[in-house]
Amino acid sequence: MRKSQICWKEVAVKGILLFYLFTFLPLAGTAQPANRRRRPANTTTTTPQNTQGQLTQRARLMFPTAIDMPEDVVWRRDIYREIDLTKDANGGLYYPVEPVGHDMNLFTYVFKLVQNGYVPAYEYRLDGNEVFSDSARVKFKTLLSDYHIFYEEKDGKIRVDNSDIPSQEVRLYYLKESAYYDQSNSTFHRKVLALCPVMLREDDFGGEAAKYPLFWVKYSDLEPFLSRQTVMTSSLNNAATMSMSDYFTLNMYSGKIYKTNNMLGRTLAQYCPTDTAMAKEQERIEQELVAFERGLFATTLRNDTASVDSTDANTDDVKPVKESKKKKKKTRRQRVSTNSGSTTSGGNTGSSPRISVRRQRH
């Protein structure tokens, strides 16, 4: 009897297990999403971080979005500067001439970014103005051919050796910056808008080197990559370095003004006949910018002091009221004391002693 009871128990347990298996396994399969049921078993999931084309290069660099210049500013002046890399303030952008490990100068870095298609380059027009449109984009192969830069092409890819990059000849930059007043937070800014490397090449006769502006690059396209490249800021302290993006954001560069946006579209050389007149005009424009910035600071300081003076005036108006109240209280107390003294003295004003009378309980 015991063996038959054990067998029946085993059969009942196995039956219950089979019931659960055939009942709930199909439900578990249908509970999954349709895309997961259709996916083959040997495929792996992909994320937007490891797939090419789903995110832009800027997003892959994880660079914070730079603050753009507002379009509705009340005051703005666009200025074009000539950045000479032979000056000490700009020397960090020129050295090293050829890459040493990960260290490279600004032009070599920009050249490689344009070569790999990370940053678009735009043509330098005869009037010197920049146009950032698709029709003005420069093809990299055409750029190499126009300026006789040696390259190799294999399997549709262009390769340029580091020694063939004309970074040694690029000793000048055209830089466009905008000085503007942001009325939303009452601040004055100077922001770099575009860069143009200029190649200086001497002729066979040893004359003065000719200027060849290569292309324009939007600084907003270039800025995320500049945060990964450092520049030396001191010849005495080699440990004093900063990123190239901070270098341009803090306006550490030094350059002479050669053009401003004006209604006639003229450069300084077109209405300054001599070098002396050119230097005076450049100094005048610089002083105008400094005077405008100081005027803004003086205005804000004047407004702050006016607000402080108004609050001080209000507090001064309150003080006499409080003092008058105190005086009234004192006069009242004095009157009460004189009245009490006259009653106790019995009307005598002499030096007679005062007599106090106390009531006693009987």
C-alpha positions in Angstrom: 0.0 0.0 0.0 2.8 2.4 0.8 4.5 1.8 -2.6 1.3 2.4 -4.5 0.6 5.7 -2.5 4.2 7.0 -3.3 3.8 6.2 -7.0 0.5 8.1 -7.2 2.1 11.1 -5.5 4.9 11.1 -8.0 2.4 10.9 -10.9 0.4 13.8 -9.5 3.6 16.0 -9.1 4.7 15.3 -12.6 1.2 16.1 -13.9 1.2 19.4 -12.2 4.6 20.3 -13.6 3.6 19.4 -17.1 0.4 21.5 -16.7 2.4 24.5 -15.7 4.9 24.0 -18.5 2.4 23.7 -21.3 0.2 26.5 -19.9 2.6 29.4 -19.0 5.5 28.9 -21.4 3.5 30.1 -24.5 2.3 33.1 -22.5 5.9 34.0 -21.6 6.8 34.0 -25.3 3.9 36.2 -26.3 4.6 38.7 -23.4 7.9 39.9 -25.1 7.8 42.8 -27.5 7.4 42.0 -31.2 10.9 43.4 -32.1 12.6 41.2 -29.5 10.7 38.0 -30.7 11.7 38.7 -34.3 15.4 39.3 -33.5 17.7 36.4 -34.2 19.4 34.8 -31.2 22.9 35.4 -32.4 22.6 39.2 -32.8 23.8 41.7 -30.2 22.1 44.9 -29.2 23.6 48.2 -30.4 23.5 51.5 -28.7 23.7 55.0 -30.2 27.1 55.4 -28.7 28.7 52.6 -30.7 27.0 53.1 -34.0 28.4 55.4 -36.6 26.2 58.0 -38.2 23.5 58.2 -35.4 25.4 60.9 -33.5 27.3 63.8 -34.8 31.0 64.2 -34.1 30.3 67.1 -31.7 28.0 64.9 -29.6 30.6 62.1 -29.6 33.2 64.5 -28.3 30.9 65.3 -25.3 31.7 68.9 -25.5 29.3 71.3 -23.8 27.5 73.6 -26.1 29.1 77.0 -26.4 27.1 80.1 -25.8 26.2 81.7 -29.1 25.9 85.4 -29.6 22.3 86.6 -29.4 20.8 87.9 -32.6 18.9 90.8 -30.9 21.8 92.6 -29.3 21.5 96.4 -29.1 25.1 97.1 -29.9 27.6 95.1 -32.0 30.8 95.7 -34.0 32.5 93.1 -36.3 36.3 93.5 -36.5 38.8 91.6 -38.7 42.3 91.2 -37.2 45.6 90.0 -38.6 47.2 87.5 -36.1 51.0 87.4 -36.6 52.4 84.1 -35.3 55.9 85.5 -35.0 54.8 87.6 -32.0 55.2 86.2 -28.5 51.5 86.4 -27.6 50.7 84.2 -30.7 53.8 82.0 -30.8 52.0 79.1 -29.1 49.8 78.7 -32.1 52.8 78.2 -34.4 55.1 75.7 -32.5 55.8 72.9 -32.9 56.0 73.3 -36.7 55.8 69.5 -37.3 53.8 67.3 -35.0 55.6 65.8 -32.0 53.5 63.0 -30.7 50.1 64.5 -29.9 51.4 68.0 -29.9 50.9 70.0 -33.1 50.3 73.6 -34.0 47.0 75.1 -34.9 47.2 74.9 -38.7 48.3 71.2 -38.7 45.3 70.4 -36.4 42.9 72.4 -38.6 44.4 70.8 -41.7 43.8 67.3 -40.4 40.2 68.1 -39.3 39.4 69.4 -42.8 41.1 66.4 -44.4 39.0 63.9 -42.4 35.8 65.8 -43.0 35.2 66.8 -39.4 35.2 70.5 -40.1 34.0 72.1 -43.4 36.2 74.7 -45.1 34.9 77.7 -47.1 36.5 79.6 -49.9 38.3 82.9 -49.4 36.6 85.4 -51.8 38.4 88.3 -53.4 36.5 90.9 -51.3 37.8 89.1 -48.1 34.3 88.5 -46.8 33.3 85.0 -45.6 30.3 83.1 -46.8 29.3 80.0 -44.9 27.0 78.3 -47.4 27.1 74.9 -49.1 28.0 76.5 -52.5 31.1 78.1 -50.9 32.5 74.9 -49.5 36.0 74.0 -50.7 36.9 70.5 -51.8 40.0 69.2 -50.0 41.5 67.7 -53.2 41.0 71.0 -55.0 42.7 72.8 -52.2 45.7 70.6 -52.4 46.0 71.0 -56.1 45.7 74.8 -56.1 48.5 75.3 -53.6 50.7 72.5 -54.8 50.6 70.4 -51.7 51.9 66.9 -52.3 49.5 64.1 -51.5 48.8 60.4 -52.2 45.5 58.9 -53.1 44.8 55.2 -52.4 41.4 53.5 -52.5 39.6 56.9 -52.8 41.4 58.2 -49.6 43.8 61.1 -49.6 46.9 60.9 -47.5 49.2 63.8 -46.7 52.4 63.2 -44.9 53.2 65.5 -41.9 56.3 66.8 -43.6 54.2 67.9 -46.6 51.7 69.9 -44.6 52.7 73.6 -45.2 52.5 74.5 -41.5 55.8 76.2 -41.5 54.6 78.6 -44.2 51.4 79.5 -42.4 52.7 82.3 -40.2 49.5 84.5 -40.3 45.8 84.2 -39.6 42.9 86.4 -40.4 40.5 86.4 -37.5 37.0 87.8 -37.3 35.7 88.7 -33.9 32.5 90.4 -32.8 32.4 92.9 -29.8 28.8 93.1 -28.6 26.7 94.2 -25.6 24.2 91.7 -24.3 21.4 93.7 -22.8 19.8 90.6 -21.3 22.5 90.3 -18.6 24.2 93.7 -19.1 27.6 92.2 -20.1 30.2 93.1 -22.8 31.7 90.2 -24.8 34.3 89.6 -27.5 33.7 86.4 -29.4 35.7 84.8 -32.3 33.5 84.0 -35.3 35.9 82.7 -38.0 39.5 81.9 -38.8 41.5 81.9 -42.0 45.0 80.6 -42.2 47.3 82.6 -44.5 50.3 81.0 -46.2 53.4 83.2 -46.8 55.5 82.1 -49.8 58.5 83.7 -51.2 59.2 83.8 -54.9 62.3 82.5 -56.6 63.9 86.0 -56.6 63.9 86.3 -52.8 61.4 89.2 -52.7 58.8 89.9 -50.1 56.6 86.9 -49.3 53.2 86.9 -50.9 50.1 86.2 -48.9 47.8 83.3 -49.9 44.7 83.1 -47.7 43.7 79.4 -47.9 40.1 79.0 -46.5 37.7 80.2 -43.9 36.6 78.0 -41.0 33.7 78.7 -38.7 34.9 78.9 -35.1 31.7 77.3 -33.8 32.6 74.2 -35.9 36.2 74.2 -34.7 35.7 75.0 -31.0 34.7 71.5 -29.8 38.0 70.1 -31.2 40.1 72.9 -29.9 39.2 71.9 -26.3 41.4 68.8 -26.8 44.5 70.6 -28.0 46.7 72.6 -25.6 48.8 75.7 -26.3 51.8 77.1 -24.4 51.2 80.5 -22.9 54.6 81.4 -21.5 58.2 81.1 -22.8 59.5 81.3 -19.2 57.2 78.7 -17.7 56.7 75.7 -20.0 54.1 74.3 -17.6 51.8 77.2 -18.2 49.4 75.8 -20.8 45.7 76.0 -21.6 43.4 74.6 -24.2 43.1 76.4 -27.6 39.4 77.0 -27.0 40.2 78.8 -23.7 43.0 80.7 -25.5 40.5 82.2 -28.0 37.7 82.6 -25.5 39.9 84.6 -23.2 41.1 86.7 -26.1 44.8 85.9 -25.4 45.8 86.5 -29.0 47.1 89.9 -30.3 46.5 91.3 -33.7 46.2 94.5 -35.6 42.8 95.5 -37.1 42.8 95.6 -40.9 39.0 95.8 -41.5 35.7 96.6 -39.8 32.2 96.1 -41.1 31.0 99.4 -42.4 28.4 100.7 -44.8 30.9 101.3 -47.6 32.6 97.9 -47.2 36.1 99.4 -47.2 39.2 98.1 -45.5 41.5 100.4 -43.5 44.1 100.3 -46.3 41.5 101.8 -48.8 41.1 105.0 -46.8 44.4 105.2 -45.0 47.0 106.3 -47.5 50.1 106.0 -45.3 51.3 103.7 -42.6 51.1 106.5 -40.0 47.4 107.0 -40.9 46.8 103.3 -40.7 48.3 103.1 -37.2 46.3 106.1 -36.0 43.1 104.5 -37.3 43.8 101.2 -35.7 44.5 102.9 -32.4 41.3 105.0 -32.7 39.1 101.9 -33.2 40.8 100.1 -30.2 40.1 103.1 -28.0 36.5 103.3 -29.1 36.0 99.7 -28.0 37.7 100.4 -24.7 35.7 103.6 -24.1 32.5 101.8 -24.8 33.3 99.0 -22.4 34.3 101.5 -19.7 31.2 103.5 -20.3 29.1 100.4 -19.7 30.9 99.7 -16.5 30.6 103.3 -15.3 26.9 103.3 -16.1 26.2 100.1 -14.2 28.3 101.4 -11.3 26.4 104.6 -11.3 23.1 102.8 -11.3 24.3 100.6 -8.4 25.4 103.6 -6.4 22.2 105.4 -7.1 20.2 102.5 -5.8 22.3 102.3 -2.7 21.9 106.1 -2.1 18.2 105.8 -2.5 18.1 103.0 0.2 20.3 105.1 2.4 18.1 108.1 2.0 15.1 106.0 3.0 16.9 104.8 6.1 17.9 108.4 7.0 14.2 109.4 6.8 13.3 106.7 9.2 15.9 107.6 11.9 14.5 111.1 12.8 11.0 109.6 13.3 12.4 107.1 15.7 14.4 109.7 17.5 11.4 112.0 17.8 9.4 109.2 19.3 12.2 108.6 21.9 12.2 112.4 22.7 8.4 112.4 23.2 8.7 109.4 25.6 11.5 111.2 27.5 9.4 114.4 27.9 6.4 112.5 29.1 8.5 110.8 31.7 10.0 114.1 32.8 6.5 115.6 33.2 5.3 112.7 35.2 8.4 112.9 37.5 8.0 116.7 38.0 4.3 116.3 38.8 5.0 113.6 41.3 7.7 115.7 42.9 5.4 118.7 43.3 2.7 116.7 45.0 5.0 115.0 47.5 6.7 118.2 48.5 3.5 119.9 49.4 4.0 122.7 47.1 7.3 123.9 48.8 10.1 124.5 46.5 12.8 124.7 49.2 15.1 122.1 50.5 12.6 120.6 52.9 12.9 116.9 53.4 10.3 114.7 51.7 8.0 112.7 53.9 6.7 109.4 52.6 3.4 108.0 54.0 2.7 104.3 53.8 -0.5 102.6 54.6 -0.5 100.0 57.2 -2.9 97.2 57.5 -4.6 96.9 60.8 
